[in-house]
Amino acid sequence: MNEDHDARRQARTASPCRRQCTLDGHDVCVGCGRTISEICGWSALDEAGRVRVCADAAARLAARERRLR
């Protein structure tokens, strides 16, 4: 039973944290692109929520990169 639980935990989407934690003026991390509420709520999210947050964060980072060009 422990092996099954460990396998499920490992299969979960990993945090997109890059250890560059700095919030911009909109409370979005410049390292991973998550909002402060997404960062704080990460551990409570189910798999679908984690996937959604990762997609949203990636979109924010891409938008920031386009603005900086």
C-alpha positions in Angstrom: 0.0 0.0 0.0 2.8 2.4 0.7 4.3 1.7 -2.7 1.0 2.6 -4.4 0.8 5.8 -2.4 4.4 6.7 -3.3 3.8 6.0 -7.0 0.8 8.3 -7.0 2.7 11.1 -5.3 5.6 10.8 -7.8 3.2 10.9 -10.8 1.8 14.3 -9.7 2.9 17.3 -11.7 6.0 18.8 -10.1 6.0 22.4 -9.0 7.3 24.8 -11.6 9.3 26.6 -9.0 12.7 27.7 -10.3 14.0 29.0 -7.0 14.0 32.5 -8.4 11.2 33.7 -6.2 10.6 37.4 -6.7 7.1 38.9 -7.1 6.4 41.6 -9.6 3.9 44.4 -9.1 1.0 42.1 -9.9 2.1 39.4 -7.3 3.3 37.1 -10.0 6.6 35.3 -9.5 9.2 36.3 -12.1 10.8 32.9 -11.8 7.9 30.5 -12.4 5.0 32.7 -13.5 2.6 31.7 -10.7 0.5 34.1 -8.8 1.0 34.3 -5.0 -2.3 32.6 -4.5 -1.3 29.7 -6.8 2.0 29.3 -5.0 0.3 29.2 -1.6 -2.3 26.8 -2.7 -0.1 24.5 -4.7 0.0 21.6 -2.2 -3.8 21.5 -2.0 -4.4 21.3 -5.8 -5.4 18.1 -7.5 -3.7 16.9 -10.6 -6.0 18.9 -13.0 -5.5 22.0 -10.9 -1.7 21.6 -11.1 -1.7 21.1 -14.8 -3.9 24.2 -15.2 -1.7 26.3 -13.0 1.4 25.2 -14.9 -0.2 26.1 -18.2 -1.3 29.5 -16.9 2.1 30.2 -15.4 3.9 29.3 -18.7 1.5 31.7 -20.6 2.3 34.5 -18.1 6.1 33.9 -18.6 5.7 33.9 -22.4 3.7 37.1 -22.3 6.3 38.7 -20.0 9.1 37.7 -22.4 7.2 39.2 -25.4 6.8 42.5 -23.5 10.5 42.6 -22.7 11.6 42.3 -26.3 
